[in-house]
Amino acid sequence: MTTDDVLVLGAGAAGLFCAFTAGKRGKRVRVIEHANKVGKKILMSGGGRCNFTNTGTTAANYLSANPHFCKSALARYTPWDFIALVDKHGIKYHEKELGQLFCDESSKLILRMLLDECRDASVVIETDCTISAVQQRNGVYEVITTRGVYSAASIVVATGGLSIPAMGATGFGYQLARQFGHELLPTRAGLVPLTLSGKPLDDYADLSGVALPVEVSAEDTRFRGALLLTHRGLSGPAILQISSYWQPGQPLSLNLLPFEDAETWLTAQQAERPASELKTVLSDVLAKRFAQRLCERWITSKPLRQYRAAELKAIAAQLAAWPITASGTEGYRTAEVTLGGVDTKGLSSSTMMSKHQAGLYFIGEVVDVTGWLGGYNFQWAWASGHAAGLAV
């Protein structure tokens, strides 16, 4: 049996960050990872450039049954703290939009930074190491693996959620939570494309690849961004954002002119271009194929001068609240995150330690804290890993 001070289960963003934070405090830390490589989701994130944080991070950017839980960890490790670490390693980055920071070059640089920090803190990382059981005896945790038995006074569960199983995601962290008396909140795919079926799919499937700016809303929640039509349904940043809030059967509404007052804009176009057809005018602000489809199937296109004011008003109302019916999501296969998970009622918000079991910690995606698209989930990984790393 090998004995350490801390065993971190999972070598993703949260796990690695927690490991070197604890290691720098003089703790003997071992990371156990069942995959053959560490940080696979880090490498694929941000189109290979890793949207590693968001400078506008607040608790309002997270979904949780307890929206206040994340505040403590986020306050004690901010985006600026992580930026300082990135600067220390000489990694160049840029702001894409809305506070989203990306590497200029590659996600590999962020992973290399985390591994270098682990090396400097004498953290041992075991890959291809599958856990068969975790047990506690006399205040010591024993983790039985394919490489033998490891023991420590503290274990940190950083195993992630169920999203992207092809990259090794499993429900092991939830299994451990149950084993040690924690409640789990229902899990579902988040930041995930929505699917269409039947007539709605027939209406749009052949427009696959068309993108346009929209504001999408589901009840009182709305997001502005790009929408991408796919051969299965809807994707793009605006759709991924709303997917975390959308419930099956809930109606969706698209504002197709998010940067204009539709009625004012149409009235101005009528005055300036009375001979132009509606489909031509719409093609100037929407993707041409999409504008033509609208006018082919739902909105009669004729020269603008032929529309009465009441007709333009009705068309404007349609464009500002275009209804669309999603049948479901693409599920965990393509989801960026998992909603739900370990109920925060059973955890300390300042240390991430279990209230039921001393020395047991849960961090990152396995916990019921899920960020918006745009670097927020990485910031939660850094912040929750930092909190546990200082406490173990």
Secondary structure, 3 states (H helix, E strand, C coil): CEECCEEEECCCHHHHHHHHHHHCCCCCEEEECCCCCCCHHHHHHHHHCCEEEECCCCHHHEECCCCCCCHHHHHHCCHHHHHHHHHHCCCCEEECCCCEEEECCCCHHHHHHHHHHHHHCCCEEECCCCEEEEEEECCEEEEEECCEEEEECEEEECCCCCCCHHHCCCCHHHHHHHHCCCCEEEEEEECCCEECCHHHHHHHHHHCCCEEEEEEEECCEEEEEEEEECCCEEECHHHHHHHCCCCCCCCEEEECCCCCCHHHHHHHHHHHCCCCEHHHHHHCCCCHHHHHHHHHHCCCCCEHHHCCHHHHHHHHHHHHCEEECCCEECHHHCCCEEEEEECHHHECCCCCEECCCCCEEECHHHECCEECCCCHHHHHHHHHHHHHHHHC
